[in-house]
Amino acid sequence: MIVRMNSPAASLRSPRPSIVSHIANEDLLHLYREGRPDYKRIADLVKLTKADLGKISQVAKSSVRFDANIPEPVAERLREIANIANLVAEFFGGNAQKVGLWFEIANPMLGNVSPRDMIRIGRYKRLLNFVVSAREAEAATPP
């Protein structure tokens, strides 16, 4: 059976995820200042040390800094983490304390590993996929 997009059967299918469903709608946690990431604030929210950031970015711990000379791999990881944090903040209504706690506590849906530990072991993409999937499932659930 061929289902055409304008047929009644097609309307029963769940809508396709948005091309931007993996990007936070807004900066609820104020992790950006004048359009620039506040790298220290991002690291502090998730409680990542310079050693953690060096490991996940594959740069020396001694090279990790939060100023204009931040190594690009560290900056990239922190921007990715800021995005996940803001996606989670959308669920928690912008409550930074709850978002911080969410990163700390072991999550049964992640194999009893905390989101922070997922980041520490280099599983950022799996964590992002988990958050996006959870948001899509919540959006598909009737109120």
N, CA, C and O atoms as a MOPAC input file, in Angstrom:
PM7 MOZYME 1SCF
protein

 N      0.83800 1    -1.18100 1     0.00000 1
 C      0.00000 1     0.00000 1     0.00000 1
 C      0.88600 1     1.24800 1     0.00000 1
 O      1.81100 1     1.36000 1     0.80400 1
 N      0.60800 1     2.14600 1    -0.87000 1
 C      1.33600 1     3.41100 1    -0.94600 1
 C      0.53000 1     4.46200 1    -0.20600 1
 O     -0.66300 1     4.63600 1    -0.45300 1
 N      1.19300 1     5.15800 1     0.70200 1
 C      0.52500 1     6.21800 1     1.45600 1
 C      1.01100 1     7.54700 1     0.92100 1
 O      2.20500 1     7.84500 1     0.96000 1
 N      0.09900 1     8.33000 1     0.42900 1
 C      0.44500 1     9.66000 1    -0.06700 1
 C      0.39500 1    10.64500 1     1.09900 1
 O     -0.39300 1    10.48300 1     2.03100 1
 N      1.23900 1    11.65900 1     1.03200 1
 C      1.36600 1    12.60800 1     2.13700 1
 C      0.06500 1    13.35200 1     2.43200 1
 O     -0.12800 1    13.80600 1     3.56000 1
 N     -0.82000 1    13.49100 1     1.46700 1
 C     -2.05900 1    14.21400 1     1.72200 1
 C     -3.22400 1    13.26500 1     2.00000 1
 O     -4.37200 1    13.70300 1     2.07000 1
 N     -2.94300 1    11.98100 1     2.15700 1
 C     -4.00600 1    11.01500 1     2.41500 1
 C     -4.33200 1    10.97300 1     3.90800 1
 O     -3.51500 1    11.39000 1     4.72900 1
 N     -5.52800 1    10.47000 1     4.27000 1
 C     -5.88900 1    10.35400 1     5.69100 1
 C     -4.91000 1     9.48000 1     6.46700 1
 O     -4.63800 1     9.76600 1     7.63300 1
 N     -4.36900 1     8.41400 1     5.85300 1
 C     -3.42400 1     7.54000 1     6.55500 1
 C     -2.15600 1     8.29400 1     6.92600 1
 O     -1.57100 1     8.04400 1     7.98000 1
 N     -1.72900 1     9.21000 1     6.07300 1
 C     -0.52200 1     9.98100 1     6.35400 1
 C     -0.73400 1    10.90600 1     7.54100 1
 O      0.20600 1    11.15800 1     8.29600 1
 N     -1.92500 1    11.40900 1     7.72000 1
 C     -2.17800 1    12.32800 1     8.82800 1
 C     -2.17700 1    11.61400 1    10.17600 1
 O     -2.06400 1    12.26900 1    11.21300 1
 N     -2.30000 1    10.27800 1    10.18500 1
 C     -2.27200 1     9.52700 1    11.42900 1
 C     -0.84800 1     9.29700 1    11.92600 1
 O     -0.64600 1     9.00600 1    13.10500 1
 N      0.11900 1     9.42000 1    11.06300 1
 C      1.51000 1     9.25600 1    11.45400 1
 C      1.94200 1    10.42400 1    12.32400 1
 O      1.39500 1    11.52400 1    12.24000 1
 N      2.94400 1    10.15700 1    13.16600 1
 C      3.46500 1    11.25700 1    13.98100 1
 C      4.26200 1    12.19400 1    13.07500 1
 O      4.86900 1    11.74900 1    12.10100 1
 N      4.26200 1    13.48200 1    13.39100 1
 C      4.98400 1    14.43200 1    12.55700 1
 C      6.48700 1    14.16600 1    12.62700 1
 O      7.00300 1    13.66100 1    13.62400 1
 N      7.17000 1    14.52000 1    11.54600 1
 C      8.61000 1    14.34700 1    11.49800 1
 C      9.26600 1    15.34600 1    12.44100 1
 O      8.77000 1    16.45800 1    12.62000 1
 N     10.37400 1    14.95000 1    13.03700 1
 C     11.08400 1    15.90000 1    13.89400 1
 C     11.57500 1    17.09000 1    13.07900 1
 O     11.88600 1    16.97200 1    11.89400 1
 N     11.63400 1    18.20300 1    13.72500 1
 C     12.10200 1    19.42000 1    13.07600 1
 C     13.59300 1    19.33100 1    12.79800 1
 O     14.33100 1    18.65100 1    13.51000 1
 N     14.01900 1    20.01700 1    11.77100 1
 C     15.43400 1    20.06300 1    11.42400 1
 C     16.24700 1    20.74600 1    12.52500 1
 O     17.46500 1    20.57500 1    12.58400 1
 N     15.60100 1    21.50800 1    13.38700 1
 C     16.29200 1    22.21000 1    14.45900 1
 C     15.86800 1    21.73100 1    15.84700 1
 O     16.06100 1    22.44700 1    16.83000 1
 N     15.29700 1    20.53600 1    15.93800 1
 C     14.82400 1    20.04600 1    17.24000 1
 C     15.96400 1    19.80200 1    18.22200 1
 O     15.72400 1    19.64500 1    19.41900 1
 N     17.18600 1    19.76800 1    17.73900 1
 C     18.34800 1    19.53700 1    18.60600 1
 C     18.98900 1    20.84100 1    19.10000 1
 O     20.02600 1    20.81500 1    19.76300 1
 N     18.36900 1    21.97000 1    18.77400 1
 C     18.89300 1    23.27500 1    19.18100 1
 C     17.88700 1    23.94800 1    20.10000 1
 O     16.69800 1    24.01500 1    19.79000 1
 N     18.37000 1    24.44700 1    21.23500 1
 C     17.49700 1    25.11900 1    22.19600 1
 C     16.85500 1    26.35400 1    21.56500 1
 O     17.47200 1    27.04200 1    20.75200 1
 N     15.61800 1    26.61900 1    21.94900 1
 C     14.89400 1    27.77100 1    21.40300 1
 C     15.43200 1    29.10000 1    21.91000 1
 O     15.45000 1    30.09500 1    21.18600 1
 N     15.87500 1    29.10300 1    23.18000 1
 C     16.40500 1    30.33800 1    23.74900 1
 C     17.39500 1    30.02400 1    24.86400 1
 O     17.50100 1    28.88400 1    25.31600 1
 N     18.10400 1    31.03500 1    25.29200 1
 C     19.11000 1    30.89300 1    26.33800 1
 C     18.48300 1    31.17500 1    27.70200 1
 O     18.70400 1    32.23200 1    28.29200 1
 N     17.70800 1    30.22600 1    28.18900 1
 C     17.00600 1    30.39400 1    29.45900 1
 C     17.94800 1    30.48400 1    30.65300 1
 O     17.60400 1    31.07600 1    31.67500 1
 N     19.12400 1    29.90300 1    30.52700 1
 C     20.06200 1    29.85200 1    31.65100 1
 C     21.08500 1    30.98600 1    31.62300 1
 O     21.97000 1    31.05400 1    32.47700 1
 N     20.96100 1    31.86200 1    30.65200 1
 C     21.87000 1    33.01400 1    30.51800 1
 C     23.32400 1    32.55300 1    30.45000 1
 O     24.19300 1    33.06800 1    31.15400 1
 N     23.56300 1    31.57800 1    29.59000 1
 C     24.90100 1    31.04000 1    29.40300 1
 C     25.67600 1    31.82200 1    28.34200 1
 O     26.84600 1    31.54300 1    28.08100 1
 N     25.01600 1    32.79000 1    27.74400 1
 C     25.64000 1    33.66100 1    26.74200 1
 C     25.52000 1    35.10000 1    27.22500 1
 O     24.50900 1    35.49200 1    27.80700 1
 N     26.55900 1    35.87400 1    26.97600 1
 C     26.57300 1    37.30200 1    27.30400 1
 C     26.82100 1    38.05600 1    26.00600 1
 O     27.85500 1    37.88200 1    25.36100 1
 N     25.87200 1    38.88600 1    25.63500 1
 C     25.97400 1    39.66200 1    24.39600 1
 C     26.30000 1    38.76200 1    23.20400 1
 O     27.11900 1    39.10900 1    22.35200 1
 N     25.65100 1    37.61300 1    23.15900 1
 C     25.81100 1    36.68700 1    22.04900 1
 C     27.03700 1    35.79500 1    22.11700 1
 O     27.24800 1    34.97200 1    21.22500 1
 N     27.85100 1    35.93900 1    23.15500 1
 C     29.06100 1    35.12600 1    23.29500 1
 C     28.90400 1    34.17600 1    24.47300 1
 O     28.37600 1    34.55700 1    25.51700 1
 N     29.36000 1    32.94400 1    24.30600 1
 C     29.24200 1    31.98600 1    25.41000 1
 C     30.06200 1    32.42100 1    26.62400 1
 O     31.19000 1    32.89500 1    26.49400 1
 N     29.47100 1    32.25100 1    27.80200 1
 C     30.18000 1    32.46400 1    29.06200 1
 C     30.71800 1    31.09300 1    29.46400 1
 O     30.06900 1    30.35600 1    30.20700 1
 N     31.90300 1    30.76100 1    28.97000 1
 C     32.44800 1    29.41800 1    29.10500 1
 C     32.58800 1    28.98300 1    30.56200 1
 O     32.32100 1    27.82600 1    30.88700 1
 N     32.99200 1    29.87200 1    31.42300 1
 C     33.15700 1    29.54000 1    32.84500 1
 C     31.81200 1    29.19800 1    33.46300 1
 O     31.70100 1    28.24200 1    34.23000 1
 N     30.80200 1    29.97000 1    33.13200 1
 C     29.45500 1    29.72700 1    33.67500 1
 C     28.92700 1    28.36400 1    33.21300 1
 O     28.29100 1    27.64800 1    33.98700 1
 N     29.19100 1    28.01300 1    31.96600 1
 C     28.74900 1    26.72700 1    31.42900 1
 C     29.43700 1    25.59000 1    32.18300 1
 O     28.78200 1    24.64000 1    32.61400 1
 N     30.75400 1    25.68800 1    32.34000 1
 C     31.51000 1    24.65500 1    33.06000 1
 C     31.04100 1    24.54800 1    34.50400 1
 O     30.91600 1    23.44300 1    35.03200 1
 N     30.78000 1    25.67700 1    35.14700 1
 C     30.32800 1    25.66700 1    36.53400 1
 C     28.93900 1    25.04700 1    36.68000 1
 O     28.68600 1    24.32700 1    37.64600 1
 N     28.04200 1    25.31300 1    35.74000 1
 C     26.69200 1    24.74800 1    35.80500 1
 C     26.74700 1    23.22300 1    35.84000 1
 O     26.03600 1    22.58700 1    36.61900 1
 N     27.58300 1    22.64800 1    35.00500 1
 C     27.66400 1    21.19100 1    34.88500 1
 C     28.72400 1    20.62300 1    35.83300 1
 O     28.86600 1    19.40600 1    35.95100 1
 N     29.46700 1    21.50800 1    36.50700 1
 C     30.51700 1    21.11700 1    37.44600 1
 C     31.60900 1    20.29400 1    36.76900 1
 O     31.99400 1    19.22500 1    37.24100 1
 N     32.09300 1    20.82600 1    35.65100 1
 C     33.19700 1    20.19200 1    34.94200 1
 C     34.48700 1    20.90700 1    35.30300 1
 O     34.55300 1    22.13600 1    35.27400 1
 N     35.50700 1    20.14200 1    35.64300 1
 C     36.80900 1    20.70200 1    35.98300 1
 C     37.62000 1    20.94400 1    34.70600 1
 O     37.24500 1    20.50300 1    33.62000 1
 N     38.72100 1    21.64300 1    34.86400 1
 C     39.62000 1    21.84500 1    33.72400 1
 C     40.15000 1    20.49600 1    33.23600 1
 O     40.35400 1    20.30300 1    32.03800 1
 N     40.37300 1    19.56700 1    34.16200 1
 C     40.82500 1    18.22300 1    33.76800 1
 C     39.74800 1    17.53200 1    32.93400 1
 O     40.05600 1    16.90500 1    31.92100 1
 N     38.48500 1    17.64400 1    33.35500 1
 C     37.37400 1    17.05700 1    32.58600 1
 C     37.33000 1    17.65300 1    31.18600 1
 O     37.21900 1    16.93400 1    30.19400 1
 N     37.41900 1    18.98300 1    31.12100 1
 C     37.32800 1    19.66900 1    29.83700 1
 C     38.50600 1    19.32800 1    28.93100 1
 O     38.34200 1    19.18100 1    27.72000 1
 N     39.68400 1    19.20400 1    29.51400 1
 C     40.84000 1    18.80800 1    28.72700 1
 C     40.65300 1    17.41700 1    28.13900 1
 O     40.96000 1    17.17400 1    26.97200 1
 N     40.14900 1    16.51400 1    28.95900 1
 C     39.95900 1    15.12900 1    28.50400 1
 C     38.93600 1    15.04500 1    27.37500 1
 O     39.19900 1    14.42400 1    26.34500 1
 N     37.77100 1    15.66700 1    27.56300 1
 C     36.72300 1    15.54300 1    26.54000 1
 C     37.04300 1    16.33400 1    25.27700 1
 O     36.48400 1    16.07100 1    24.21200 1
 N     37.94500 1    17.30400 1    25.40100 1
 C     38.32400 1    18.12400 1    24.25000 1
 C     39.64100 1    17.67800 1    23.63200 1
 O     40.03700 1    18.17400 1    22.57700 1
 N     40.30700 1    16.75900 1    24.27800 1
 C     41.60800 1    16.25500 1    23.83600 1
 C     42.65400 1    17.35800 1    23.75000 1
 O     43.41400 1    17.44800 1    22.78600 1
 N     42.67200 1    18.19900 1    24.79200 1
 C     43.72000 1    19.20700 1    24.92900 1
 C     44.31800 1    19.06200 1    26.32800 1
 O     43.68200 1    18.49200 1    27.21400 1
 N     45.50400 1    19.56000 1    26.52900 1
 C     46.14400 1    19.49000 1    27.83600 1
 C     45.35600 1    20.30100 1    28.85900 1
 O     44.85300 1    21.38300 1    28.55700 1
 N     45.25800 1    19.76300 1    30.06700 1
 C     44.55800 1    20.46800 1    31.14700 1
 C     45.12700 1    21.86800 1    31.31500 1
 O     44.38200 1    22.81400 1    31.57000 1
 N     46.43900 1    22.00900 1    31.17500 1
 C     47.09300 1    23.30900 1    31.34500 1
 C     46.69500 1    24.30900 1    30.25700 1
 O     46.89600 1    25.51200 1    30.42700 1
 N     46.13800 1    23.83200 1    29.15100 1
 C     45.71400 1    24.71600 1    28.05100 1
 C     44.27700 1    25.19400 1    28.21200 1
 O     43.85400 1    26.12500 1    27.52700 1
 N     43.52200 1    24.56400 1    29.11300 1
 C     42.11400 1    24.91300 1    29.28500 1
 C     42.01100 1    26.26100 1    29.98200 1
 O     42.55000 1    26.45800 1    31.07100 1
 N     41.31700 1    27.17500 1    29.33900 1
 C     41.07900 1    28.51000 1    29.87900 1
 C     39.71900 1    28.98200 1    29.40700 1
 O     39.12700 1    28.38000 1    28.51200 1
 N     39.22000 1    30.05400 1    30.00300 1
 C     37.86800 1    30.51100 1    29.70500 1
 C     37.82300 1    31.91300 1    29.11000 1
 O     36.75000 1    32.51000 1    29.02600 1
 N     38.96400 1    32.44500 1    28.69900 1
 C     39.00000 1    33.79500 1    28.15100 1
 C     38.95000 1    33.75500 1    26.61800 1
 O     38.57000 1    32.74200 1    26.03100 1
 N     39.33000 1    34.84900 1    25.98700 1
 C     39.28000 1    34.94500 1    24.52300 1
 C     40.21800 1    33.96100 1    23.83500 1
 O     40.05600 1    33.68400 1    22.64700 1
 N     41.19000 1    33.43100 1    24.55900 1
 C     42.14200 1    32.47700 1    23.99200 1
 C     41.80400 1    31.02500 1    24.31500 1
 O     42.67700 1    30.15700 1    24.28800 1
 N     40.55700 1    30.77200 1    24.61400 1
 C     40.12600 1    29.40300 1    24.90500 1
 C     40.40800 1    28.52300 1    23.68200 1
 O     40.11200 1    28.92900 1    22.55800 1
 N     40.97100 1    27.33700 1    23.87900 1
 C     41.20000 1    26.45300 1    22.72700 1
 C     39.87100 1    26.09300 1    22.05200 1
 O     38.88100 1    25.80800 1    22.72600 1
 N     39.86100 1    26.10900 1    20.74400 1
 C     38.61200 1    25.86900 1    20.00900 1
 C     37.93600 1    24.54900 1    20.37400 1
 O     36.71100 1    24.53200 1    20.49600 1
 N     38.66500 1    23.43600 1    20.55600 1
 C     37.97200 1    22.19900 1    20.94400 1
 C     37.23700 1    22.31900 1    22.28600 1
 O     36.16500 1    21.73900 1    22.45900 1
 N     37.80700 1    23.06700 1    23.22700 1
 C     37.15700 1    23.28000 1    24.52800 1
 C     35.92300 1    24.15700 1    24.32900 1
 O     34.85800 1    23.86500 1    24.87300 1
 N     36.06300 1    25.21800 1    23.56000 1
 C     34.94200 1    26.11500 1    23.28900 1
 C     33.79700 1    25.35800 1    22.62000 1
 O     32.63100 1    25.55000 1    22.96400 1
 N     34.13600 1    24.50600 1    21.67400 1
 C     33.10700 1    23.73100 1    20.96500 1
 C     32.35300 1    22.82400 1    21.92700 1
 O     31.12200 1    22.78400 1    21.90900 1
 N     33.08700 1    22.09100 1    22.77200 1
 C     32.42700 1    21.20200 1    23.73500 1
 C     31.51600 1    22.00200 1    24.66100 1
 O     30.39300 1    21.58200 1    24.93800 1
 N     31.99100 1    23.15200 1    25.14400 1
 C     31.18600 1    23.94600 1    26.06900 1
 C     29.94600 1    24.51800 1    25.39000 1
 O     28.89600 1    24.61800 1    26.02600 1
 N     30.04000 1    24.89400 1    24.12700 1
 C     28.84100 1    25.35900 1    23.40600 1
 C     27.83200 1    24.21900 1    23.26400 1
 O     26.62600 1    24.43100 1    23.38800 1
 N     28.33000 1    23.01600 1    23.00500 1
 C     27.44900 1    21.84900 1    22.90500 1
 C     26.76200 1    21.58200 1    24.24400 1
 O     25.56600 1    21.29200 1    24.28900 1
 N     27.51500 1    21.67900 1    25.31600 1
 C     26.95400 1    21.46400 1    26.65200 1
 C     25.92700 1    22.54800 1    26.98000 1
 O     24.88000 1    22.25400 1    27.55700 1
 N     26.21700 1    23.79300 1    26.61800 1
 C     25.27200 1    24.89000 1    26.85000 1
 C     23.96000 1    24.62400 1    26.12200 1
 O     22.88500 1    24.90000 1    26.65400 1
 N     24.04500 1    24.09200 1    24.91400 1
 C     22.83900 1    23.78100 1    24.15800 1
 C     22.01000 1    22.71300 1    24.87600 1
 O     20.79700 1    22.86400 1    25.02300 1
 N     22.66100 1    21.63600 1    25.32200 1
 C     21.93500 1    20.59000 1    26.05800 1
 C     21.30900 1    21.18100 1    27.31300 1
 O     20.14600 1    20.91400 1    27.61400 1
 N     22.07100 1    21.98000 1    28.04400 1
 C     21.55300 1    22.58100 1    29.27000 1
 C     20.31600 1    23.42800 1    28.99300 1
 O     19.34800 1    23.37700 1    29.75100 1
 N     20.34200 1    24.20100 1    27.92100 1
 C     19.17800 1    25.02700 1    27.59500 1
 C     17.99800 1    24.19300 1    27.09800 1
 O     16.84800 1    24.56200 1    27.33800 1
 N     18.25500 1    23.08300 1    26.41500 1
 C     17.16500 1    22.17600 1    26.04000 1
 C     16.49300 1    21.62300 1    27.29300 1
 O     15.26600 1    21.57200 1    27.37700 1
 N     17.29900 1    21.21100 1    28.25700 1
 C     16.75900 1    20.68600 1    29.51600 1
 C     16.05200 1    21.80400 1    30.28800 1
 O     15.01800 1    21.56900 1    30.91300 1
 N     16.60300 1    23.00900 1    30.24700 1
 C     15.99600 1    24.15300 1    30.94000 1
 C     14.60700 1    24.45300 1    30.40900 1
 O     13.74200 1    24.90200 1    31.16200 1
 N     14.37800 1    24.21400 1    29.12600 1
 C     13.04700 1    24.43200 1    28.57100 1
 C     12.03800 1    23.52500 1    29.26300 1
 O     10.89400 1    23.92300 1    29.48200 1
 N     12.45500 1    22.31000 1    29.60800 1
 C     11.56900 1    21.38600 1    30.34500 1
 C     11.33300 1    21.88900 1    31.76700 1
 O     10.21500 1    21.80600 1    32.27700 1
 N     12.38200 1    22.41300 1    32.41200 1
 C     12.29700 1    22.85100 1    33.80500 1
 C     11.92800 1    24.32600 1    33.95100 1
 O     12.10600 1    24.90300 1    35.02400 1
 N     11.42700 1    24.92800 1    32.90300 1
 C     10.98400 1    26.32100 1    32.98200 1
 C     12.10300 1    27.29500 1    33.30200 1
 O     11.85900 1    28.32900 1    33.92300 1
 N     13.32500 1    26.98700 1    32.89000 1
 C     14.44400 1    27.89000 1    33.09200 1
 C     15.08300 1    27.81000 1    34.47100 1
 O     15.92500 1    28.64500 1    34.80300 1
 N     14.70600 1    26.83100 1    35.27900 1
 C     15.23700 1    26.70500 1    36.63200 1
 C     16.64600 1    26.10700 1    36.59000 1
 O     16.82000 1    24.90800 1    36.37500 1
 N     17.64400 1    26.96500 1    36.79800 1
 C     19.04800 1    26.53800 1    36.70400 1
 C     19.39900 1    25.50800 1    37.77200 1
 O     20.20300 1    24.60900 1    37.52200 1
 N     18.81100 1    25.62600 1    38.95000 1
 C     19.09900 1    24.67100 1    40.02100 1
 C     18.64900 1    23.26400 1    39.62600 1
 O     19.37100 1    22.29400 1    39.85700 1
 N     17.47100 1    23.15000 1    39.03800 1
 C     16.97600 1    21.84300 1    38.60100 1
 C     17.81100 1    21.29800 1    37.45100 1
 O     18.07000 1    20.09600 1    37.38800 1
 N     18.23100 1    22.16600 1    36.54900 1
 C     19.07600 1    21.72300 1    35.43500 1
 C     20.40000 1    21.19800 1    35.97800 1
 O     20.86600 1    20.14100 1    35.55400 1
 N     21.00800 1    21.92300 1    36.91000 1
 C     22.25600 1    21.47500 1    37.51700 1
 C     22.09300 1    20.13300 1    38.20100 1
 O     22.95900 1    19.26500 1    38.08600 1
 N     20.99300 1    19.95700 1    38.91100 1
 C     20.71100 1    18.68700 1    39.57400 1
 C     20.51000 1    17.56700 1    38.55600 1
 O     20.96300 1    16.44200 1    38.76800 1
 N     19.83000 1    17.87700 1    37.45300 1
 C     19.61100 1    16.88400 1    36.39800 1
 C     20.95000 1    16.36800 1    35.86700 1
 O     21.08800 1    15.17300 1    35.60200 1
 N     21.93400 1    17.25200 1    35.71000 1
 C     23.24800 1    16.84100 1    35.22800 1
 C     23.97500 1    15.97200 1    36.25600 1
 O     24.78000 1    15.12200 1    35.87600 1
 N     23.70600 1    16.17100 1    37.54800 1
 C     24.42300 1    15.47200 1    38.61800 1
 C     23.91400 1    14.07500 1    38.93200 1
 O     24.70200 1    13.16900 1    39.20100 1
 N     22.61400 1    13.89900 1    38.89800 1
 C     22.00600 1    12.66300 1    39.39900 1
 C     22.02400 1    11.56400 1    38.33700 1
 O     21.74500 1    11.80200 1    37.16200 1
 N     22.36300 1    10.34900 1    38.79100 1
 C     22.34000 1     9.19300 1    37.88700 1
 C     20.93900 1     9.03900 1    37.31500 1
 O     19.94700 1     9.13500 1    38.03800 1
 N     20.86800 1     8.80100 1    36.01800 1
 C     19.58900 1     8.70900 1    35.32200 1
 C     19.35700 1     7.26600 1    34.88200 1
 O     20.15600 1     6.71700 1    34.12400 1
 N     18.26600 1     6.64300 1    35.35200 1
 C     18.00100 1     5.25400 1    34.96600 1
 C     17.85100 1     5.07300 1    33.45500 1
 O     18.13100 1     3.99500 1    32.93100 1
 N     17.41600 1     6.11200 1    32.75800 1
 C     17.24500 1     6.02800 1    31.31100 1
 C     18.58800 1     6.08200 1    30.57200 1
 O     18.65600 1     5.83100 1    29.36900 1
 N     19.64700 1     6.41200 1    31.30600 1
 C     20.99200 1     6.45600 1    30.72600 1
 C     21.87300 1     5.35500 1    31.32500 1
 O     23.09700 1     5.47900 1    31.37500 1
 N     21.23100 1     4.28700 1    31.77500 1
 C     21.99300 1     3.17900 1    32.36300 1
 C     22.51700 1     3.51200 1    33.74300 1
 O     23.58300 1     3.03700 1    34.13400 1
 N     21.77800 1     4.32600 1    34.49100 1
 C     22.16600 1     4.77100 1    35.83300 1
 C     23.48100 1     5.54800 1    35.84600 1
 O     24.25600 1     5.46900 1    36.80000 1
 N     23.71400 1     6.29000 1    34.78400 1
 C     24.86900 1     7.17900 1    34.67400 1
 C     24.32400 1     8.60700 1    34.66400 1
 O     23.28600 1     8.87600 1    34.05900 1
 N     25.02400 1     9.51400 1    35.33100 1
 C     24.56400 1    10.90600 1    35.32600 1
 C     24.88400 1    11.53700 1    33.97500 1
 O     25.84200 1    11.13700 1    33.31300 1
 N     24.08700 1    12.52100 1    33.56400 1
 C     24.40700 1    13.23600 1    32.31900 1
 C     25.81700 1    13.84600 1    32.34500 1
 O     26.50700 1    13.85100 1    31.32600 1
 N     26.24500 1    14.36000 1    33.50600 1
 C     27.60100 1    14.90700 1    33.61200 1
 C     28.64000 1    13.83300 1    33.32200 1
 O     29.62200 1    14.09100 1    32.62500 1
 N     28.43200 1    12.62900 1    33.85000 1
 C     29.37000 1    11.54300 1    33.57900 1
 C     29.30700 1    11.10400 1    32.11700 1
 O     30.31900 1    10.68400 1    31.55500 1
 N     28.13800 1    11.19500 1    31.50100 1
 C     28.04100 1    10.90200 1    30.07100 1
 C     28.95800 1    11.85100 1    29.28500 1
 O     29.66000 1    11.43600 1    28.36300 1
 N     28.93400 1    13.11300 1    29.66600 1
 C     29.79300 1    14.10300 1    29.01700 1
 C     31.25800 1    13.77300 1    29.29800 1
 O     32.09600 1    13.81000 1    28.39600 1
 N     31.55700 1    13.45300 1    30.55300 1
 C     32.94500 1    13.15400 1    30.94900 1
 C     33.54100 1    11.97000 1    30.18500 1
 O     34.74400 1    11.94200 1    29.92900 1
 N     32.71500 1    11.00400 1    29.82300 1
 C     33.23100 1     9.83200 1    29.10000 1
 C     33.09900 1     9.99200 1    27.59300 1
 O     33.30800 1     9.04600 1    26.83400 1
 N     32.74900 1    11.20100 1    27.17300 1
 C     32.73800 1    11.49100 1    25.74000 1
 C     31.47800 1    11.06200 1    25.02000 1
 O     31.50200 1    10.86500 1    23.80500 1
 N     30.38000 1    10.91300 1    25.73700 1
 C     29.12600 1    10.46900 1    25.12800 1
 C     28.15100 1    11.62900 1    24.94300 1
 O     26.94600 1    11.47300 1    25.14400 1
 N     28.68000 1    12.80000 1    24.55700 1
 C     27.84700 1    13.97600 1    24.34600 1
 C     26.72600 1    13.71700 1    23.34300 1
 O     25.57700 1    14.07800 1    23.60000 1
 N     27.04000 1    13.10000 1    22.20800 1
 C     26.03600 1    12.90700 1    21.16100 1
 C     24.92800 1    11.97400 1    21.62600 1
 O     23.76000 1    12.18600 1    21.29900 1
 N     25.28100 1    10.95300 1    22.37800 1
 C     24.24800 1    10.05400 1    22.90900 1
 C     23.34100 1    10.81900 1    23.88100 1
 O     22.12600 1    10.62300 1    23.88500 1
 N     23.93100 1    11.68100 1    24.69500 1
 C     23.15100 1    12.48300 1    25.62900 1
 C     22.22700 1    13.44100 1    24.87700 1
 O     21.05800 1    13.58200 1    25.23500 1
 N     22.73600 1    14.09100 1    23.85200 1
 C     21.90700 1    14.98700 1    23.04600 1
 C     20.75900 1    14.21500 1    22.40800 1
 O     19.61900 1    14.67700 1    22.43600 1
 N     21.03500 1    13.06100 1    21.84100 1
 C     19.97700 1    12.24100 1    21.23700 1
 C     18.92900 1    11.84600 1    22.26400 1
 O     17.73500 1    11.84200 1    21.96500 1
 N     19.36600 1    11.51500 1    23.47100 1
 C     18.43000 1    11.16700 1    24.54600 1
 C     17.51000 1    12.34400 1    24.85600 1
 O     16.29500 1    12.17600 1    24.95500 1
 N     18.08900 1    13.53200 1    25.00900 1
 C     17.30000 1    14.72200 1    25.34200 1
 C     16.31500 1    15.04800 1    24.22100 1
 O     15.14600 1    15.32800 1    24.48400 1
 N     16.78100 1    15.01200 1    22.98000 1
 C     15.90500 1    15.31500 1    21.84000 1
 C     14.77400 1    14.28700 1    21.75400 1
 O     13.62100 1    14.65900 1    21.53400 1
 N     15.08500 1    13.01900 1    21.92200 1
 C     14.06000 1    11.96900 1    21.86700 1
 C     13.03900 1    12.14300 1    22.98800 1
 O     11.83800 1    11.98300 1    22.76800 1
 N     13.51200 1    12.46800 1    24.17900 1
 C     12.60400 1    12.67300 1    25.31000 1
 C     11.68500 1    13.86700 1    25.05500 1
 O     10.49800 1    13.81900 1    25.37900 1
 N     12.22700 1    14.92600 1    24.48000 1
 C     11.40200 1    16.10400 1    24.17200 1
 C     10.35600 1    15.77700 1    23.11200 1
 O      9.20900 1    16.21300 1    23.21400 1
 N     10.74600 1    15.01100 1    22.09700 1
 C      9.79900 1    14.63300 1    21.04500 1
 C      8.70900 1    13.72400 1    21.59100 1
 O      7.54600 1    13.84900 1    21.20700 1
 N      9.07600 1    12.80900 1    22.48500 1
 C      8.08500 1    11.92000 1    23.08900 1
 C      7.11200 1    12.71800 1    23.94600 1
 O      5.91000 1    12.45300 1    23.93300 1
 N      7.62200 1    13.68500 1    24.68700 1
 C      6.75800 1    14.52200 1    25.51700 1
 C      5.80800 1    15.34000 1    24.64100 1
 O      4.62700 1    15.47500 1    24.96100 1
 N      6.32300 1    15.88300 1    23.53800 1
 C      5.49800 1    16.69100 1    22.64300 1
 C      4.41500 1    15.85800 1    21.96900 1
 O      3.34500 1    16.37700 1    21.64900 1
 N      4.68000 1    14.57500 1    21.75100 1
 C      3.71200 1    13.69300 1    21.08700 1
 C      2.66100 1    13.16000 1    22.04000 1
 O      1.63700 1    12.63500 1    21.60100 1
 N      2.89900 1    13.28800 1    23.35000 1
 C      1.95400 1    12.77900 1    24.34500 1
 C      0.81600 1    13.76800 1    24.52800 1
 O      1.04600 1    14.95900 1    24.73300 1
 N     -0.41800 1    13.26700 1    24.45200 1
 C     -1.54400 1    14.18700 1    24.65300 1
 C     -1.57800 1    14.68500 1    26.09900 1
 O     -1.19400 1    13.95800 1    27.01500 1
 N     -2.03500 1    15.91800 1    26.30500 1
 C     -2.04600 1    16.49900 1    27.65900 1
 C     -2.96900 1    15.76400 1    28.60800 1
 O     -3.08000 1    16.13900 1    29.77500 1

